[in-house]
């Protein structure tokens, strides 16, 4: 993609997603995430009806009068986008690739954060963290992130979600709101269990994490198109698959269903909010639903 085409694509995404953010998502985003960050404000005398869990026992003991801690909503959040930059993102058999859809959703989240005066950063990963963009405010910063999603070329082709989560845990000491945008195809080849469970367990103790599972229809089903050369975009290996055989299509579909089911089990185990969005679907309803489950 040359620089003129890239600028046009970025501008087109900005116009579409900025409008969506101001008209639809900004309020939903505020309700879903702003109330999650509470900062200590002051202490005052206990009043009937106050939550005793907020009692300040040190001040109460010192004065002999019951006092409670008063918290207020944090005015500023830090939003981190964990973006799967592995080669499978270039895959897409419908209206757009997974990479294109990731760029639009990343833009919506970024502009929603901008409207709410929050900082946004991004972390691009493959089998390693390829690039880290520290959180900042401002339109030019957000446009840089969108450009990077569209044109970034990773050094490695594979996927290691655990490595991205470990980096997030270590790099940001203050609690942040993180969105993991990935096809989540990082499971054990035999058990289909997610490879990143331990890293996720640690990360959710430090940060507020949501998963946006971006996938293509052909990630989960095979069409009947006869002998088909299939190239693994992450390993480069090519195999020929006879899709005219019902057993082949059913085995592939069963593998995909089990892998996704194992992924959901782990995400639910650690209470991670998640939504799946297919490359040919309108993502507006899905994102609104994600926000509403958190409000």
N, C-alpha and C positions, 0 to 999 in steps of 0.2 A: 504494500500500500504506500503510494508516494505521499509527500507531505500535504499536498493540496487535497487529495482524497481523504486523508486522515482528518484534516481540519474540518472539512465538510461533514464528515461522519460525527466528529465530536460535537460540532455545532448543532447538528440535527438531534443528537441525543440530548444535548443541553436544553434545547427548546421544548422537546417533548416531556422530559423528566422534571424540568423545573416547574412547568405548568402543573403536572401531576402532584408534585410535592406541595405546591402552594394551595392547590384546590382540594386535594384529597388527603395526602399523607401527613402533612405537618401536624394537624390536630391529633390524629391517631398516634403518630410517633410520640408526641408530647405526653399523651395519656399513658402510653405503654411503657415509656422508659424514664420520663422525668421523675415520676414518683418513686422510682427504685433507688435513687440516690438521695439520702438524707444526711444533712450535716448538723452538728451540734450548734445551737444558737445561744441559749442562756439557761439559767435555772430560775424557778419561781416557786412560790409556796404551793403546796398540794391543794387541789380543789376537789370536791366530791365529783366523782365521775372520771377523774384522770386515770390513766393506765398505770397501775402500780409497778409494772415492769420498767417504767421510765424513772423510778425513784432514784434520787441521788443520795445514797446512803451516807456518803462522807459529809456532805453539807448538813444533812438531817441530824447526824450524830453531833456535829460541831455546834449547831444552833439550838438543838432540842426541838425544832419545828420541822415537820415533814416538807421536803422540797423535791421537785421533780425536774428532770432534764427536758428542755424544750428543743425540738429539732425542727429544722425547716428544709424545704426542698432545695437540693443543690442546684444552683443556677446554671451550672455548666457541666456538661458531660464530655467524656472523651470517647469517641466512637472509633473502633478499629475494624477495618475490612480485611478479612483473611481470604485471599483470592487464590484459588487453585489455578496455577499457571501451567500445569502439566499438558502434555501434547493431546490428551483426550478432549481438551476444551475446544480444539479445532473441529471436532466432529459435530455434524448436524445434517440431518436428512430432511428436515421440514423447512420452515420459513427462515430460520437463522441457525447459526452455530451456538453451542453452549457458551463460547467466548463472547459472542454478540449479546446474548441475553444477560450474561454476567455483567457486561458493561452498562447495560440499561438499569439493571437492578442496583448496581453499585452507585450509579448516578442518582437514582431516586433516594436511596438512603443518605447519600452525601448532601443533597440539596435539602432534604428534610432536616438534617442536622444543622445545616447552615441557617435555615430559617429560625431554628431554635437556639441559635448562638452557641453551638457546640463545636468542638474541634474534631477533625476527622483525620485518621491516618490509614495507611494500607500496608499490607504484608503480602508479598507474592511468593508462593512456594511451589516446589516440585518435590523432589526427594530431599531438598534442602530449602532453606529460606533464601530465595534468589534476590529479593530486594525489600528493603524496609523504608517506608516513607513516614517519618515522624508526624504525629498529629499536629495540625494547624487549622486556622480558620481562613476564610476568604475564597472567593470565586476562582481566582487563578490557581489556587492550590487544588481545588476540587477538579478543575479541568485537567490539571496535570495527572491526577489519579485516573480519570476517564481515559486519557490518552495512553497511559501506561497499560491499562486493561486491554485496550484494543491492539497495541503494537508490541507489547513486551514479548521478547523471545527468550525462553528459559534456557539455561545451560544443560539441564537434565530434563528428561522426558517423562519420568515416572512420578509417583505420588507418595508423599509421606505426611499425612495429616498430623500425626503425632509430633513430628519435628516442628511444624508451624505452631502447634499448641504449646510446646515446651518453650519456644522462642517468646511467644506472647507472655507466658507466665513469668519469664525471667526479665524481659525487656521493660514491661510496664509495671511499676510497683504500685501505683494507685489503681484502684478498681476502675475498669472501663466496661463499656458495652461493646461486645464483639459480635460481628456477623461472619460466619464461615460460609463462603459461597463456593460450592464444590459439587461434583457429581457423586462424591462419597464412595468412589470405587477404590477403596483401600481396605481390602479384607483378606484374610488368610485363604490361600488357594484351596485348602482341604476342608477346614471347618466353616469357612465363610464368616468367621467372627472378625469384627473390626480390629485392625492392628493398633489403633490409637486409644484403646480404652484407658490405659493407665495415665496417659498424658491428659486425656479429657477429665478424668477424675480429679487430677491436681488443678487443672485450669479452671474448672467450674467453682472451685473453692476460693479462687482469687478474682475471677471476672464473671460478668453476666454474659453468657454465650447463647446465641441463637444460630441455628443451622438453616441455610437456604439450599436445598438439594436441587441442583439444576441438571436436568437429564434430557436425553433425546429418546423418542419412542423406540428406536432401534437398540438402545441400551438394554431394553427389557423384552423385546419381541423380535423374531426374525420373520421376514416375509417369504412367501413361496416364490422364489425367482430362479430355481435350479441351482447349478453349481456356481458358487459365489466365492471369489478370492477375498478373504478377510484379513486385513492388516491391523495388528495391534499397534495403535498409535504411540504407545508408550515404550514398547520393546522393539518395534519395527518388524516383528516376525509375521510372516504371511502364511496362512493356512487356507486350504480349499474346503469349503463346507457345502454339502449337498442339501440345500434348503428345501428341495422338493420332498424330502423325507419328513413325514410328520413327527417321527421319533426325535429327529434332530431339533426341530423347532420346539417341541415340547420340552426336551432336555434343557435347551438354552433358556426358555421361559422359566422353567423351574429353578434353574441356577440363579437367575436374576431375582426371582421372587424371594428365594431363601436369603440371598445376600442383602436385599433391602430389608427383609424382616429382622435379620440379625442386627443391622444398623439401627433400626427403630428401637429394638429392645435395649441397646446400650444407651441411646439418647434419652429414652424414657427413664431408664435406671438412674440417670443423673439429673433428671428433670430439666433437660435441655429442650426449649421450644424449637419446633422444626416445621418446615413446610416444603413440599415438593412441587416444583414448577417445571413443566415440560416446555421444550423449545418452541412449540407451536401454540402454546396457550397464552392467554392474556394474564399477565402477572399481577394486575391491579387487585383483583378479588383475593388472590392468594396472600398477597402482602398485607392487605387490610385484615384478613382473617388471622394472620400471624400476630399483628399488632393487637387485635381485639382479645386474643387469648391471654395476653399479658396485662391488659388494662385493669 
